[in-house]
């Protein structure tokens, strides 16, 4: 090993002892390309310029984004370049084989196989890094789309996001590159990075985004349960015959934000509202049924959202909406309306039903009936007096004065609002049962 390479290795070890990666770029090629007049060595590191200059005060700044700086030690120059730290880049792009300086050196010397100098030196990442200007009104990857994607497969997801949010088409060769790379996108892009992009899709445009995920075959890899809905048929309405459940899902997602704009989680719930139909579907007398698909769908959705790294509160909210999305579909009685109003997020559940009717071009008969019943039943819990006061609750349950009395009183009010309790005997039975269930003393 030549002296310049040894000095470069020593610097790499110093950087690594400080918790950062560093290595000599293509040491065999650099050693062969070196002579007494050109004693330069190129190093790749994930440490930035600020960190390097703290370790090596003699570091000379370059002023360039893809060249960090240079240290001169006697006749030897040691050049620092940024390492590839992009998790979603192609495997061969992780180790740099070529630098601009080496390119010039190879051109001067001649006779070196360019295969030694692959693939590239990574540069800085920016929002639209790898994309041509959107001013042209089209989503287009820079250079050769396939090669640009290899440097960061997350660009495929970004292209779909840009196309959905900005209502722009994807250029033909860029689209083909995304199709060809769909398997590698699934292999190299982390769920966290994918969901970071997804969360930047506006609710009003999410139906376009998931449709592009489907058409690019990426959805088939991350949520196959949803992609499979394209092969499950259902009746659109009696006049228009059949449709597949996936097309219906997209239409529900499109209509939902018309009444509740910017509701990202409500739109996600619309995406999953019929996922249970894949598991509940059954043919009986030449007619397909989906009994209990809402209950099954909530369980399947919980499994999928955990896989997609949603947090617990988000999962509970979306699964709650999926579980109860059928409640407002049926013509409800006064008690049924009160039970519906006792549900958390019931305005969202109403709008999911409205969006479903729009998607099917169905009848509003049941929906309008329920709206009238809802207006009649709009008696807030604050104006509703409990059938038992605090002293009576303590007498019947035998619990001591304290927070437990307020907990039981609040539960009784909710039961009255839902129509589950309407008489004093029912209230007495409810508070005694609730006290035993919650182990209150």
C-alpha positions in Angstrom: 0.0 0.0 0.0 1.4 3.4 -1.0 2.1 6.1 1.5 -0.7 8.4 0.3 -3.3 5.6 0.6 -2.0 4.8 4.1 -2.5 8.5 5.1 -6.0 8.4 3.7 -6.8 5.2 5.6 -5.5 6.9 8.8 -7.9 9.8 8.2 -10.8 7.4 7.6 -10.1 5.7 10.9 -10.1 9.0 12.7 -13.5 9.8 11.2 -14.9 6.3 12.1 -13.7 6.6 15.7 -16.0 9.7 15.9 -19.0 7.7 14.8 -19.1 8.4 11.1 -18.5 6.2 8.1 -15.5 6.8 5.8 -13.6 4.9 3.2 -11.0 5.4 0.4 -12.8 5.5 -3.0 -11.7 2.7 -5.3 -8.3 2.3 -3.8 -6.9 0.0 -6.5 -7.8 2.5 -9.2 -6.4 5.4 -7.3 -3.1 3.7 -6.6 -2.7 2.8 -10.3 -3.6 6.3 -11.4 -1.1 7.9 -9.0 2.4 9.0 -9.8 5.0 11.3 -8.2 3.4 14.5 -9.7 -0.2 13.5 -8.9 -0.3 12.3 -5.3 -4.0 12.7 -4.6 -6.4 10.4 -2.8 -10.2 10.7 -2.7 -12.1 9.8 0.4 -15.9 9.3 0.9 -17.5 10.1 4.3 -21.0 10.8 5.7 -19.5 13.5 8.0 -20.3 17.0 6.7 -17.9 20.0 6.3 -18.6 21.4 9.8 -17.7 18.0 11.4 -14.6 17.6 9.3 -13.1 21.0 10.0 -13.5 20.3 13.8 -11.4 17.2 13.3 -9.0 18.6 10.7 -8.6 22.4 11.1 -6.4 22.6 8.0 -9.3 21.5 5.8 -9.7 23.8 2.8 -13.3 24.4 1.8 -14.4 23.7 -1.8 -17.6 25.7 -1.9 -19.2 22.9 -3.9 -22.1 20.7 -2.7 -20.6 17.4 -4.1 -17.0 18.1 -2.9 -16.5 18.8 0.8 -13.0 20.0 0.9 -9.2 19.1 0.7 -6.4 18.5 3.2 -2.8 19.0 2.1 -0.2 16.9 3.9 3.2 17.7 2.3 3.0 16.5 -1.3 -0.2 14.5 -0.7 -3.7 16.0 -1.2 -6.6 14.2 0.4 -10.0 15.1 -1.1 -13.3 14.5 0.8 -16.6 13.7 -1.0 -20.1 13.0 0.5 -21.0 9.4 1.0 -24.3 7.8 -0.2 -26.6 7.7 2.9 -29.8 7.4 0.9 -31.5 4.3 2.2 -33.6 3.8 -1.0 -30.7 3.9 -3.5 -29.7 0.9 -5.6 -27.1 -1.4 -3.9 -24.4 -0.7 -6.4 -24.7 3.0 -5.7 -23.8 2.6 -2.0 -20.0 2.4 -2.7 -18.6 5.3 -4.8 -16.1 4.2 -7.5 -15.5 7.5 -9.4 -15.0 11.2 -8.6 -14.7 14.1 -11.0 -11.0 14.3 -10.3 -10.5 10.6 -11.2 -12.5 11.1 -14.4 -10.0 13.8 -15.5 -7.1 11.7 -14.4 -8.4 8.7 -16.4 -8.9 10.8 -19.5 -5.3 12.1 -19.2 -3.8 8.6 -18.7 -6.1 6.5 -20.9 -6.3 2.8 -20.9 -8.4 2.3 -17.8 -11.7 0.4 -18.1 -14.6 2.6 -17.2 -16.2 -0.3 -15.4 -13.8 0.4 -12.6 -15.3 3.7 -12.0 -19.0 2.9 -11.4 -21.5 4.0 -10.4 -21.3 7.7 -9.1 -20.7 10.1 -6.3 -23.9 11.2 -4.5 -24.8 14.8 -4.4 -27.0 16.8 -2.1 -30.8 16.0 -1.8 -33.4 18.5 -2.3 -37.2 18.5 -2.7 -37.1 18.2 -6.5 -33.7 16.6 -6.7 -33.6 14.3 -9.8 -36.6 16.0 -11.4 -36.7 18.4 -14.3 -38.6 21.7 -13.6 -42.3 21.3 -13.2 -42.8 24.5 -15.1 -43.1 22.4 -18.2 -46.4 21.0 -16.9 -45.2 17.4 -16.7 -43.5 15.1 -14.2 -40.1 14.1 -15.7 -37.0 12.6 -14.2 -33.7 14.1 -15.2 -31.4 12.3 -17.6 -32.0 8.6 -18.2 -35.0 7.9 -15.9 -33.9 4.4 -15.1 -30.5 5.5 -14.0 -31.9 8.5 -12.0 -34.2 6.1 -10.2 -31.3 3.9 -9.3 -29.8 6.7 -7.3 -32.9 7.0 -5.1 -36.0 4.8 -5.6 -38.0 7.0 -3.4 -38.1 9.3 -6.4 -40.7 6.9 -7.9 -43.1 7.7 -4.9 -42.3 11.4 -5.2 -43.2 11.4 -8.8 -46.6 9.9 -8.0 -47.1 12.4 -5.2 -46.2 15.4 -7.5 -48.5 14.0 -10.2 -51.4 13.7 -7.7 -51.0 17.0 -5.8 -50.2 19.2 -8.9 -52.6 17.4 -11.3 -49.8 16.8 -13.8 -49.2 13.9 -16.1 -46.1 11.7 -15.8 -43.8 11.7 -18.8 -43.9 8.5 -20.8 -40.3 7.3 -20.2 -40.5 8.3 -16.6 -43.6 6.2 -16.2 -42.0 3.2 -17.9 -39.0 3.5 -15.6 -41.3 3.5 -12.5 -43.1 0.4 -13.8 -39.8 -1.4 -14.5 -38.5 -0.4 -11.0 -41.7 -1.2 -9.0 -40.2 -4.3 -7.5 -37.0 -2.4 -6.5 -39.1 0.4 -5.0 -40.6 -2.2 -2.7 -37.2 -3.7 -2.0 -35.3 -0.5 -1.2 -37.8 2.2 0.0 -38.5 1.9 3.7 -42.1 2.0 4.9 -41.3 5.1 7.0 -40.0 7.0 3.9 -43.0 5.8 1.8 -45.5 7.0 4.4 -43.7 10.3 4.8 -44.4 10.9 1.1 -48.0 9.6 1.4 -48.7 12.0 4.3 -47.8 14.9 2.1 -50.6 14.0 -0.3 -53.6 16.2 0.2 -56.9 14.6 1.1 -58.5 15.9 -2.0 -55.9 14.3 -4.2 -55.4 11.0 -2.3 -57.6 9.1 -4.7 -55.3 10.0 -7.6 -52.2 9.0 -5.6 -53.5 5.6 -4.6 -54.7 5.0 -8.2 -51.2 5.7 -9.4 -49.8 3.4 -6.8 -52.2 0.7 -8.1 -51.4 1.3 -11.8 -47.6 1.2 -11.1 -48.0 -2.1 -9.3 -46.5 -0.7 -6.1 -49.8 -0.9 -4.2 -49.8 -4.7 -4.9 -46.7 -5.0 -2.8 -47.4 -2.7 0.1 -51.2 -3.3 0.5 -52.2 -6.4 -1.6 -55.5 -6.5 0.3 -56.5 -3.3 -1.4 -55.2 -4.2 -4.8 -57.2 -7.4 -4.7 -60.4 -5.4 -4.5 -60.0 -4.8 -8.3 -61.1 -8.5 -8.8 -64.1 -8.4 -6.4 -67.4 -7.3 -8.1 -70.4 -5.7 -6.5 -73.7 -4.1 -7.7 -73.2 -0.4 -8.3 -77.0 0.2 -8.2 -80.0 -1.6 -9.7 -80.0 0.4 -12.9 -76.2 0.4 -13.7 -75.2 -3.2 -12.9 -71.8 -4.3 -11.6 -68.5 -2.5 -10.7 -65.4 -3.7 -9.0 -64.9 -2.7 -5.4 -61.6 -0.9 -6.1 -63.2 1.5 -8.6 -65.9 2.2 -6.0 -63.3 2.8 -3.3 -61.6 5.4 -5.5 -64.8 7.2 -6.1 -65.7 7.3 -2.4 -62.3 8.8 -1.7 -62.9 11.4 -4.4 -66.3 12.5 -3.1 -65.6 12.5 0.7 -63.4 15.7 0.8 -66.2 17.6 -1.0 -68.0 17.9 2.3 -65.0 17.6 4.7 -62.0 19.1 2.9 -58.5 18.5 4.3 -59.7 15.5 6.3 -56.7 13.3 5.7 -57.7 10.6 8.2 -61.3 10.5 7.0 -60.1 10.0 3.5 -57.8 7.1 4.6 -60.8 5.5 6.3 -62.6 5.7 2.9 -59.7 3.9 1.3 -60.1 1.0 3.8 -63.9 1.1 4.3 -64.6 -1.8 2.0 -61.3 -3.8 2.4 -63.3 -6.4 4.5 -65.3 -7.3 1.4 -62.4 -9.3 0.1 -62.8 -11.6 3.2 -66.5 -11.5 3.6 -67.5 -12.0 0.0 -69.8 -15.0 -0.6 -72.0 -16.0 -3.6 -75.6 -17.2 -2.7 -78.1 -17.8 -5.4 -76.0 -16.0 -8.1 -75.8 -12.9 -5.9 -72.7 -11.8 -4.0 -73.0 -10.8 -0.4 -70.6 -9.0 2.0 -72.2 -9.6 5.4 -70.2 -8.2 8.3 -67.6 -6.7 6.0 -67.4 -3.6 8.2 -66.4 -5.6 11.3 -63.9 -7.7 9.3 -62.6 -4.6 7.6 -61.8 -2.9 10.8 -59.7 -5.9 11.9 -57.9 -6.1 8.6 -57.3 -2.3 8.6 -55.7 -2.5 12.0 -53.3 -5.1 10.8 -52.4 -3.1 7.6 -52.0 0.2 9.5 -49.6 -1.4 11.9 -47.6 -2.7 9.0 -47.6 0.9 7.6 -46.3 2.3 10.9 -49.3 4.4 11.9 -49.3 5.3 15.5 -51.9 3.8 18.0 -54.2 6.9 18.1 -54.3 7.0 14.3 -55.1 3.3 14.0 -57.9 3.5 16.5 -59.5 6.5 14.7 -59.4 4.9 11.2 -60.5 1.5 12.4 -63.4 3.1 14.4 -64.6 4.8 11.2 -64.3 1.6 9.1 -66.1 -0.4 11.9 -69.1 1.9 12.0 -69.3 3.2 8.4 -72.5 1.2 7.7 -74.5 2.6 10.6 -76.0 5.6 8.8 -76.8 3.5 5.7 -80.1 2.1 7.1 -83.3 3.9 8.0 -82.8 4.5 11.8 -85.4 4.8 14.5 -85.3 7.4 17.2 -83.3 5.1 19.4 -81.1 4.1 16.5 -80.3 7.8 15.9 -79.4 8.4 19.5 -77.1 5.4 19.5 -75.5 6.7 16.3 -75.0 10.2 17.9 -73.3 8.6 20.9 -70.6 7.3 18.6 -67.3 9.2 18.4 -66.7 11.0 15.0 -70.3 10.5 13.9 -70.2 13.6 11.5 -67.3 11.8 9.7 -69.4 8.6 9.5 -72.3 10.5 8.0 -70.0 12.0 5.3 -68.6 8.5 4.5 -72.1 7.4 3.7 -72.8 10.5 1.6 -69.7 9.9 -0.4 -70.7 6.2 -0.8 -74.1 7.2 -2.2 -72.5 9.7 -4.6 -70.0 7.0 -5.8 -72.9 4.6 -6.5 -75.2 7.3 -7.8 -77.6 5.7 -5.4 -80.8 6.8 -3.6 -80.8 9.3 -0.7 -84.1 8.1 0.7 -82.6 6.5 3.9 -79.9 9.2 4.2 -82.5 12.1 4.1 -84.7 10.3 6.6 -81.8 9.9 9.0 -80.9 13.6 8.7 -84.4 14.6 9.7 -84.3 12.2 12.7 -80.9 13.6 13.6 -82.2 17.2 13.7 -85.0 16.1 16.0 -82.6 14.3 18.3 -80.0 17.0 18.6 -80.2 17.2 22.4 -76.8 17.7 23.8 -75.6 15.7 26.8 -75.0 18.9 28.7 -78.8 19.7 28.7 -79.8 16.1 29.6 -80.4 15.5 33.3 -79.3 12.1 34.7 -82.0 9.9 36.0 -80.0 9.4 39.2 -78.1 12.1 41.0 -74.8 11.6 42.8 -76.3 10.8 46.2 -78.6 8.2 44.6 -75.7 6.7 42.7 -73.8 6.3 46.0 -76.9 4.8 47.7 -77.5 2.2 45.1 -73.9 1.2 44.4 -72.5 1.6 47.9 -69.4 3.5 46.7 -67.8 6.3 48.7 -67.8 10.0 47.7 -65.0 10.6 45.1 -64.2 10.6 41.4 -65.9 7.3 40.9 -69.3 8.9 41.4 -68.6 11.4 38.5 -67.4 8.5 36.3 -70.6 6.6 36.8 -72.7 9.7 36.3 -71.0 10.5 33.0 -71.5 6.9 31.8 -75.2 7.1 32.8 -75.6 10.3 30.8 -74.0 8.7 27.7 -76.3 5.7 28.0 -79.3 7.9 28.3 -78.2 9.9 25.2 -77.8 6.7 23.3 -81.2 5.5 24.3 -80.0 2.5 26.2 -81.4 3.8 29.5 -84.8 5.6 29.7 -86.3 4.7 33.1 -85.2 4.9 36.7 -85.1 1.1 37.1 -83.0 0.8 34.0 -80.7 3.5 35.4 -80.3 1.7 38.8 -79.5 -1.6 37.0 -77.0 0.3 34.7 -75.0 2.0 37.5 -74.8 -1.2 39.6 -73.6 -3.1 36.6 -71.1 -0.4 35.6 -69.7 -0.2 39.1 -69.0 -4.0 39.1 -67.6 -3.9 35.6 -65.1 -1.0 36.4 -64.4 -2.3 39.9 -65.2 1.1 41.5 -65.3 1.5 45.3 
